Amino acid sequence: MRDEMTEDQVAANVAAQLVPGKYYRFAPPIMATAVPVGGPNVCKLEECEFDRGW
């Protein structure tokens, strides 16, 4: 995992105008830490890939 963003990523992040309640597509998909809320691995942190989110 990488904790630092490139200059291009920082610029894109600053320029983003996200609106609460809307869905966004990620191209390419992003990797993020997720917490499952059901099943045998409940509350076990894992990395998941997301192609959209809100």
PyMOL Python script that loads the backbone (N, CA, C, O; Angstrom):
from pymol import cmd

cmd.read_pdbstr("""\
ATOM      1  N   MET A   1       0.835  -1.183   0.000  1.00  0.00           N
ATOM      2  CA  MET A   1       0.000   0.000   0.000  1.00  0.00           C
ATOM      3  C   MET A   1       0.876   1.240   0.000  1.00  0.00           C
ATOM      4  O   MET A   1       1.997   1.229   0.507  1.00  0.00           O
ATOM      5  N   ARG A   2       0.350   2.295  -0.570  1.00  0.00           N
ATOM      6  CA  ARG A   2       1.099   3.533  -0.675  1.00  0.00           C
ATOM      7  C   ARG A   2       0.364   4.633   0.072  1.00  0.00           C
ATOM      8  O   ARG A   2      -0.840   4.806  -0.115  1.00  0.00           O
ATOM      9  N   ASP A   3       1.062   5.372   0.906  1.00  0.00           N
ATOM     10  CA  ASP A   3       0.435   6.405   1.715  1.00  0.00           C
ATOM     11  C   ASP A   3       0.532   7.793   1.111  1.00  0.00           C
ATOM     12  O   ASP A   3      -0.140   8.714   1.576  1.00  0.00           O
ATOM     13  N   GLU A   4       1.347   7.963   0.093  1.00  0.00           N
ATOM     14  CA  GLU A   4       1.544   9.290  -0.486  1.00  0.00           C
ATOM     15  C   GLU A   4       0.931   9.365  -1.880  1.00  0.00           C
ATOM     16  O   GLU A   4       0.945   8.391  -2.633  1.00  0.00           O
ATOM     17  N   MET A   5       0.391  10.545  -2.213  1.00  0.00           N
ATOM     18  CA  MET A   5      -0.169  10.763  -3.541  1.00  0.00           C
ATOM     19  C   MET A   5       0.855  11.475  -4.407  1.00  0.00           C
ATOM     20  O   MET A   5       1.703  12.220  -3.916  1.00  0.00           O
ATOM     21  N   THR A   6       0.757  11.228  -5.719  1.00  0.00           N
ATOM     22  CA  THR A   6       1.608  11.952  -6.658  1.00  0.00           C
ATOM     23  C   THR A   6       1.068  13.378  -6.787  1.00  0.00           C
ATOM     24  O   THR A   6      -0.043  13.666  -6.342  1.00  0.00           O
ATOM     25  N   GLU A   7       1.849  14.262  -7.392  1.00  0.00           N
ATOM     26  CA  GLU A   7       1.396  15.644  -7.592  1.00  0.00           C
ATOM     27  C   GLU A   7       0.128  15.687  -8.432  1.00  0.00           C
ATOM     28  O   GLU A   7      -0.764  16.491  -8.161  1.00  0.00           O
ATOM     29  N   ASP A   8       0.035  14.826  -9.456  1.00  0.00           N
ATOM     30  CA  ASP A   8      -1.161  14.772 -10.292  1.00  0.00           C
ATOM     31  C   ASP A   8      -2.377  14.326  -9.484  1.00  0.00           C
ATOM     32  O   ASP A   8      -3.472  14.859  -9.667  1.00  0.00           O
ATOM     33  N   GLN A   9      -2.195  13.356  -8.596  1.00  0.00           N
ATOM     34  CA  GLN A   9      -3.296  12.882  -7.762  1.00  0.00           C
ATOM     35  C   GLN A   9      -3.758  13.971  -6.796  1.00  0.00           C
ATOM     36  O   GLN A   9      -4.957  14.128  -6.565  1.00  0.00           O
ATOM     37  N   VAL A  10      -2.820  14.715  -6.238  1.00  0.00           N
ATOM     38  CA  VAL A  10      -3.168  15.811  -5.326  1.00  0.00           C
ATOM     39  C   VAL A  10      -3.963  16.869  -6.081  1.00  0.00           C
ATOM     40  O   VAL A  10      -4.978  17.350  -5.576  1.00  0.00           O
ATOM     41  N   ALA A  11      -3.521  17.242  -7.280  1.00  0.00           N
ATOM     42  CA  ALA A  11      -4.215  18.254  -8.075  1.00  0.00           C
ATOM     43  C   ALA A  11      -5.622  17.792  -8.429  1.00  0.00           C
ATOM     44  O   ALA A  11      -6.566  18.577  -8.343  1.00  0.00           O
ATOM     45  N   ALA A  12      -5.775  16.533  -8.824  1.00  0.00           N
ATOM     46  CA  ALA A  12      -7.096  16.001  -9.164  1.00  0.00           C
ATOM     47  C   ALA A  12      -7.995  15.965  -7.931  1.00  0.00           C
ATOM     48  O   ALA A  12      -9.190  16.245  -8.032  1.00  0.00           O
ATOM     49  N   ASN A  13      -7.446  15.630  -6.787  1.00  0.00           N
ATOM     50  CA  ASN A  13      -8.210  15.571  -5.552  1.00  0.00           C
ATOM     51  C   ASN A  13      -8.707  16.959  -5.149  1.00  0.00           C
ATOM     52  O   ASN A  13      -9.853  17.116  -4.728  1.00  0.00           O
ATOM     53  N   VAL A  14      -7.844  17.958  -5.282  1.00  0.00           N
ATOM     54  CA  VAL A  14      -8.214  19.334  -4.933  1.00  0.00           C
ATOM     55  C   VAL A  14      -9.285  19.846  -5.897  1.00  0.00           C
ATOM     56  O   VAL A  14     -10.189  20.574  -5.486  1.00  0.00           O
ATOM     57  N   ALA A  15      -9.191  19.472  -7.175  1.00  0.00           N
ATOM     58  CA  ALA A  15     -10.122  19.962  -8.184  1.00  0.00           C
ATOM     59  C   ALA A  15     -11.489  19.283  -8.125  1.00  0.00           C
ATOM     60  O   ALA A  15     -12.464  19.814  -8.655  1.00  0.00           O
ATOM     61  N   ALA A  16     -11.569  18.122  -7.489  1.00  0.00           N
ATOM     62  CA  ALA A  16     -12.833  17.373  -7.461  1.00  0.00           C
ATOM     63  C   ALA A  16     -13.893  18.119  -6.670  1.00  0.00           C
ATOM     64  O   ALA A  16     -13.639  18.614  -5.572  1.00  0.00           O
ATOM     65  N   GLN A  17     -15.066  18.190  -7.237  1.00  0.00           N
ATOM     66  CA  GLN A  17     -16.211  18.814  -6.577  1.00  0.00           C
ATOM     67  C   GLN A  17     -17.254  17.724  -6.362  1.00  0.00           C
ATOM     68  O   GLN A  17     -18.213  17.624  -7.127  1.00  0.00           O
ATOM     69  N   LEU A  18     -17.078  16.917  -5.341  1.00  0.00           N
ATOM     70  CA  LEU A  18     -17.999  15.809  -5.089  1.00  0.00           C
ATOM     71  C   LEU A  18     -19.264  16.323  -4.420  1.00  0.00           C
ATOM     72  O   LEU A  18     -19.209  17.173  -3.531  1.00  0.00           O
ATOM     73  N   VAL A  19     -20.392  15.804  -4.850  1.00  0.00           N
ATOM     74  CA  VAL A  19     -21.685  16.211  -4.321  1.00  0.00           C
ATOM     75  C   VAL A  19     -22.249  15.059  -3.497  1.00  0.00           C
ATOM     76  O   VAL A  19     -22.427  13.960  -4.023  1.00  0.00           O
ATOM     77  N   PRO A  20     -22.537  15.288  -2.204  1.00  0.00           N
ATOM     78  CA  PRO A  20     -23.092  14.217  -1.368  1.00  0.00           C
ATOM     79  C   PRO A  20     -24.365  13.637  -1.980  1.00  0.00           C
ATOM     80  O   PRO A  20     -25.192  14.371  -2.521  1.00  0.00           O
ATOM     81  N   GLY A  21     -24.518  12.315  -1.891  1.00  0.00           N
ATOM     82  CA  GLY A  21     -25.721  11.655  -2.379  1.00  0.00           C
ATOM     83  C   GLY A  21     -25.678  11.222  -3.830  1.00  0.00           C
ATOM     84  O   GLY A  21     -26.619  10.582  -4.300  1.00  0.00           O
ATOM     85  N   LYS A  22     -24.613  11.551  -4.561  1.00  0.00           N
ATOM     86  CA  LYS A  22     -24.493  11.144  -5.962  1.00  0.00           C
ATOM     87  C   LYS A  22     -23.498   9.996  -6.073  1.00  0.00           C
ATOM     88  O   LYS A  22     -22.585   9.869  -5.256  1.00  0.00           O
ATOM     89  N   TYR A  23     -23.686   9.158  -7.099  1.00  0.00           N
ATOM     90  CA  TYR A  23     -22.761   8.057  -7.377  1.00  0.00           C
ATOM     91  C   TYR A  23     -21.665   8.530  -8.319  1.00  0.00           C
ATOM     92  O   TYR A  23     -21.896   9.372  -9.187  1.00  0.00           O
ATOM     93  N   TYR A  24     -20.480   7.984  -8.141  1.00  0.00           N
ATOM     94  CA  TYR A  24     -19.338   8.310  -8.999  1.00  0.00           C
ATOM     95  C   TYR A  24     -18.692   7.022  -9.478  1.00  0.00           C
ATOM     96  O   TYR A  24     -18.612   6.044  -8.734  1.00  0.00           O
ATOM     97  N   ARG A  25     -18.236   7.025 -10.715  1.00  0.00           N
ATOM     98  CA  ARG A  25     -17.494   5.886 -11.256  1.00  0.00           C
ATOM     99  C   ARG A  25     -16.007   6.198 -11.159  1.00  0.00           C
ATOM    100  O   ARG A  25     -15.573   7.322 -11.412  1.00  0.00           O
ATOM    101  N   PHE A  26     -15.234   5.178 -10.787  1.00  0.00           N
ATOM    102  CA  PHE A  26     -13.794   5.335 -10.655  1.00  0.00           C
ATOM    103  C   PHE A  26     -13.118   4.599 -11.802  1.00  0.00           C
ATOM    104  O   PHE A  26     -13.292   3.392 -11.964  1.00  0.00           O
ATOM    105  N   ALA A  27     -12.351   5.329 -12.593  1.00  0.00           N
ATOM    106  CA  ALA A  27     -11.642   4.728 -13.715  1.00  0.00           C
ATOM    107  C   ALA A  27     -10.205   5.189 -13.653  1.00  0.00           C
ATOM    108  O   ALA A  27      -9.931   6.355 -13.937  1.00  0.00           O
ATOM    109  N   PRO A  28      -9.306   4.352 -13.305  1.00  0.00           N
ATOM    110  CA  PRO A  28      -9.457   2.928 -12.998  1.00  0.00           C
ATOM    111  C   PRO A  28     -10.075   2.725 -11.617  1.00  0.00           C
ATOM    112  O   PRO A  28     -10.123   3.659 -10.816  1.00  0.00           O
ATOM    113  N   PRO A  29     -10.549   1.510 -11.335  1.00  0.00           N
ATOM    114  CA  PRO A  29     -11.115   1.224 -10.017  1.00  0.00           C
ATOM    115  C   PRO A  29     -10.099   1.520  -8.912  1.00  0.00           C
ATOM    116  O   PRO A  29      -8.890   1.436  -9.126  1.00  0.00           O
ATOM    117  N   ILE A  30     -10.604   1.862  -7.743  1.00  0.00           N
ATOM    118  CA  ILE A  30      -9.728   2.183  -6.619  1.00  0.00           C
ATOM    119  C   ILE A  30      -9.675   1.024  -5.634  1.00  0.00           C
ATOM    120  O   ILE A  30     -10.598   0.213  -5.556  1.00  0.00           O
ATOM    121  N   MET A  31      -8.590   0.961  -4.891  1.00  0.00           N
ATOM    122  CA  MET A  31      -8.439  -0.009  -3.803  1.00  0.00           C
ATOM    123  C   MET A  31      -8.646   0.757  -2.501  1.00  0.00           C
ATOM    124  O   MET A  31      -8.109   1.850  -2.323  1.00  0.00           O
ATOM    125  N   ALA A  32      -9.427   0.179  -1.599  1.00  0.00           N
ATOM    126  CA  ALA A  32      -9.684   0.835  -0.322  1.00  0.00           C
ATOM    127  C   ALA A  32      -9.860  -0.225   0.759  1.00  0.00           C
ATOM    128  O   ALA A  32     -10.245  -1.360   0.480  1.00  0.00           O
ATOM    129  N   THR A  33      -9.577   0.163   1.978  1.00  0.00           N
ATOM    130  CA  THR A  33      -9.797  -0.726   3.114  1.00  0.00           C
ATOM    131  C   THR A  33     -11.293  -0.754   3.400  1.00  0.00           C
ATOM    132  O   THR A  33     -11.938   0.293   3.458  1.00  0.00           O
ATOM    133  N   ALA A  34     -11.843  -1.950   3.579  1.00  0.00           N
ATOM    134  CA  ALA A  34     -13.270  -2.110   3.823  1.00  0.00           C
ATOM    135  C   ALA A  34     -13.478  -2.968   5.071  1.00  0.00           C
ATOM    136  O   ALA A  34     -12.606  -3.743   5.464  1.00  0.00           O
ATOM    137  N   VAL A  35     -14.646  -2.811   5.677  1.00  0.00           N
ATOM    138  CA  VAL A  35     -15.012  -3.587   6.859  1.00  0.00           C
ATOM    139  C   VAL A  35     -16.283  -4.366   6.530  1.00  0.00           C
ATOM    140  O   VAL A  35     -17.357  -3.770   6.453  1.00  0.00           O
ATOM    141  N   PRO A  36     -16.189  -5.694   6.331  1.00  0.00           N
ATOM    142  CA  PRO A  36     -17.377  -6.487   6.064  1.00  0.00           C
ATOM    143  C   PRO A  36     -18.348  -6.402   7.247  1.00  0.00           C
ATOM    144  O   PRO A  36     -17.926  -6.367   8.403  1.00  0.00           O
ATOM    145  N   VAL A  37     -19.634  -6.370   6.952  1.00  0.00           N
ATOM    146  CA  VAL A  37     -20.634  -6.248   8.017  1.00  0.00           C
ATOM    147  C   VAL A  37     -21.493  -7.497   8.162  1.00  0.00           C
ATOM    148  O   VAL A  37     -22.491  -7.480   8.883  1.00  0.00           O
ATOM    149  N   GLY A  38     -21.121  -8.568   7.493  1.00  0.00           N
ATOM    150  CA  GLY A  38     -21.868  -9.815   7.626  1.00  0.00           C
ATOM    151  C   GLY A  38     -21.008 -10.997   7.249  1.00  0.00           C
ATOM    152  O   GLY A  38     -19.954 -10.833   6.634  1.00  0.00           O
ATOM    153  N   GLY A  39     -21.443 -12.172   7.607  1.00  0.00           N
ATOM    154  CA  GLY A  39     -20.712 -13.381   7.272  1.00  0.00           C
ATOM    155  C   GLY A  39     -19.646 -13.713   8.294  1.00  0.00           C
ATOM    156  O   GLY A  39     -19.564 -13.075   9.344  1.00  0.00           O
ATOM    157  N   PRO A  40     -18.833 -14.703   7.993  1.00  0.00           N
ATOM    158  CA  PRO A  40     -17.851 -15.191   8.968  1.00  0.00           C
ATOM    159  C   PRO A  40     -16.693 -14.229   9.248  1.00  0.00           C
ATOM    160  O   PRO A  40     -16.057 -14.337  10.297  1.00  0.00           O
ATOM    161  N   ASN A  41     -16.406 -13.307   8.352  1.00  0.00           N
ATOM    162  CA  ASN A  41     -15.276 -12.389   8.550  1.00  0.00           C
ATOM    163  C   ASN A  41     -15.735 -11.003   8.974  1.00  0.00           C
ATOM    164  O   ASN A  41     -15.071 -10.014   8.666  1.00  0.00           O
ATOM    165  N   VAL A  42     -16.859 -10.914   9.677  1.00  0.00           N
ATOM    166  CA  VAL A  42     -17.395  -9.619  10.072  1.00  0.00           C
ATOM    167  C   VAL A  42     -16.340  -8.836  10.865  1.00  0.00           C
ATOM    168  O   VAL A  42     -15.678  -9.375  11.751  1.00  0.00           O
ATOM    169  N   CYS A  43     -16.205  -7.572  10.526  1.00  0.00           N
ATOM    170  CA  CYS A  43     -15.283  -6.628  11.179  1.00  0.00           C
ATOM    171  C   CYS A  43     -13.810  -6.912  10.934  1.00  0.00           C
ATOM    172  O   CYS A  43     -12.963  -6.290  11.575  1.00  0.00           O
ATOM    173  N   LYS A  44     -13.474  -7.821  10.040  1.00  0.00           N
ATOM    174  CA  LYS A  44     -12.075  -8.068   9.690  1.00  0.00           C
ATOM    175  C   LYS A  44     -11.724  -7.154   8.517  1.00  0.00           C
ATOM    176  O   LYS A  44     -12.321  -7.261   7.445  1.00  0.00           O
ATOM    177  N   LEU A  45     -10.761  -6.262   8.716  1.00  0.00           N
ATOM    178  CA  LEU A  45     -10.375  -5.331   7.655  1.00  0.00           C
ATOM    179  C   LEU A  45      -9.816  -6.090   6.459  1.00  0.00           C
ATOM    180  O   LEU A  45      -9.034  -7.029   6.611  1.00  0.00           O
ATOM    181  N   GLU A  46     -10.227  -5.670   5.272  1.00  0.00           N
ATOM    182  CA  GLU A  46      -9.695  -6.262   4.051  1.00  0.00           C
ATOM    183  C   GLU A  46      -9.643  -5.192   2.974  1.00  0.00           C
ATOM    184  O   GLU A  46     -10.365  -4.197   3.046  1.00  0.00           O
ATOM    185  N   GLU A  47      -8.790  -5.393   1.977  1.00  0.00           N
ATOM    186  CA  GLU A  47      -8.706  -4.455   0.864  1.00  0.00           C
ATOM    187  C   GLU A  47      -9.652  -4.910  -0.231  1.00  0.00           C
ATOM    188  O   GLU A  47      -9.657  -6.078  -0.621  1.00  0.00           O
ATOM    189  N   CYS A  48     -10.447  -3.980  -0.720  1.00  0.00           N
ATOM    190  CA  CYS A  48     -11.414  -4.265  -1.778  1.00  0.00           C
ATOM    191  C   CYS A  48     -11.221  -3.290  -2.931  1.00  0.00           C
ATOM    192  O   CYS A  48     -10.684  -2.197  -2.749  1.00  0.00           O
ATOM    193  N   GLU A  49     -11.661  -3.692  -4.111  1.00  0.00           N
ATOM    194  CA  GLU A  49     -11.588  -2.841  -5.292  1.00  0.00           C
ATOM    195  C   GLU A  49     -12.994  -2.319  -5.588  1.00  0.00           C
ATOM    196  O   GLU A  49     -13.962  -3.080  -5.588  1.00  0.00           O
ATOM    197  N   PHE A  50     -13.093  -1.016  -5.838  1.00  0.00           N
ATOM    198  CA  PHE A  50     -14.378  -0.385  -6.117  1.00  0.00           C
ATOM    199  C   PHE A  50     -14.328   0.321  -7.461  1.00  0.00           C
ATOM    200  O   PHE A  50     -13.379   1.049  -7.753  1.00  0.00           O
ATOM    201  N   ASP A  51     -15.356   0.105  -8.282  1.00  0.00           N
ATOM    202  CA  ASP A  51     -15.427   0.814  -9.560  1.00  0.00           C
ATOM    203  C   ASP A  51     -16.457   1.929  -9.523  1.00  0.00           C
ATOM    204  O   ASP A  51     -16.597   2.677 -10.490  1.00  0.00           O
ATOM    205  N   ARG A  52     -17.187   2.048  -8.405  1.00  0.00           N
ATOM    206  CA  ARG A  52     -18.114   3.161  -8.215  1.00  0.00           C
ATOM    207  C   ARG A  52     -18.331   3.366  -6.719  1.00  0.00           C
ATOM    208  O   ARG A  52     -18.024   2.484  -5.918  1.00  0.00           O
ATOM    209  N   GLY A  53     -18.844   4.493  -6.355  1.00  0.00           N
ATOM    210  CA  GLY A  53     -19.091   4.779  -4.951  1.00  0.00           C
ATOM    211  C   GLY A  53     -19.875   6.056  -4.815  1.00  0.00           C
ATOM    212  O   GLY A  53     -20.188   6.710  -5.809  1.00  0.00           O
ATOM    213  N   TRP A  54     -20.196   6.417  -3.586  1.00  0.00           N
ATOM    214  CA  TRP A  54     -20.919   7.657  -3.323  1.00  0.00           C
ATOM    215  C   TRP A  54     -20.489   8.260  -2.024  1.00  0.00           C
ATOM    216  O   TRP A  54     -20.994   9.314  -1.635  1.00  0.00           O
TER     217      TRP A  54
END
""", "prot")
cmd.dss("prot")
cmd.show_as("cartoon", "prot")
cmd.util.cbc("prot")
cmd.orient("prot")
